[in-house]
């Protein structure tokens, strides 16, 4: 990747993008709705295609293939979590720079973020590849299912850096407040997958290999669209000097490492559930594979909200609009609660039709229906955890997010899933995965409000005392957010 160092970046662009931080004015609820809805469209396209992928594989009539995709997806979520974790500091720090009105340094930070993403994902890929077999075995994959899962991952995992760079570009676009182009990155990738999947799986008769190749090609599309938006349109990708790269490393990884650890907590919890269900056979795993694809589509706005609220908080923190931090948090929680209640009701009504769609029977069907009627309600509290984590990451307390997410995915999952599986079988394991979330969701709300109130109080006190502030151009674009007025 060759990014320009200067404002024009050698692409013949003559119009300088506006330096206005768009989230510092206007209704915070409107910003939450616009950012979440546009991000949801892109995400739902990706998740819907993932469901189609499983649907196409199920049409081949081989039960082990569906289970293999389930195991592979669980392991792939670990690598995806790393890329998402590194996108969080990208959006947060770029947003703060723009909130201070410093576009050039925001561009250099965007370029540094891409460099860091490339390095980390390449290392992660090289570390994971030799251990695919043992890792899948730990998840409970056996025999033909294990071999099929490994074969799928050997094709897909090497493309992790491509996916990481594409997702990093969405972080830059979100930091700039460009919800529409951030949506395009995932939307175009999903469209590519929707076209390629049936062609490669059926037309070229490649089966599971076709699904894997389609995934790789869609990631190439994701990267191309993301770089176009971040670099050509916004000019927020300037290749940093060695000094800038070194200066950016500490604040980037101060947020990035806790964010990665936070993101890894979720697949650890998911893996715990998968291991528990694997004891009950491929039917249980296949049912969980369907649930694992229904959840992202049904609750797509929650996943989008966790990424949408971050740049809103980051820009207002950078602009020292402390009054807007509380209102953004309140609006996000209101939106989350109303949305989950509506979706939970729809899932309960159409639980059996959803099972029919995937041809689920026996235990797989029982698990899907049980999830839709009861377990889906856990997302009332998951939403609070998502929002609190985003607030911690963007307000200078990423380690709080790490503690919250790991507590939720260990103390809130392992004992409940283990006890549920022992006492009530597969349904008990699934129910256990949601019980602990209630406690940690309530903790998340209280903890988050305390942090935001502390930031607001400190900021307002500093403004009341009229403490001198350095001009935007003199402030470091690589600040982790704990400005002198807030410490």
ABEGO torsion letter per residue (X at the ends): XBBBABAAGGAGBABBBBABBAAABEBAAAAAAAAAAAAAAAAAAAAAAAAAAAAAAAAAGBAAAAAAAAAAAAAAAAAAAAAAAAAAAAAAAAAAAAAAGBAAAAAAAAAAAAAAAAAAAAAAAAAAAAAAAAAAAAAGBBEAAAAAAAAAAAAAAAAAAAAAAAAAAAAAAAAAGBAAAAAAAAAAAAAAAAAAAAAAAAAAGAEAAAAAAAAAAAAAAAAAAAAAAAAAAAGABBBBBAAAAAAAAAAAAAAAAAAAAAAAAAAAAAAAAAAAAAAAEAAAAAAAAAAAAAAAAAAAAAAAAAAAAAAAAAAAAAAGBAAAAAAAAAAAAAAAAAAAAAAAAAAAAAAAAAAAAAGBBEAAAAAAAAAAAAAAAAAAAAAAAAAAAAAAAAAGBAAAAAAAAAAAAAAAAAAAAAAAAAAAEAAAAAAAAAAAAAAAAAAAAAAAAAAAAAAAAAAAAAAAAGBBBBBAAABBAABAGBBAAAX
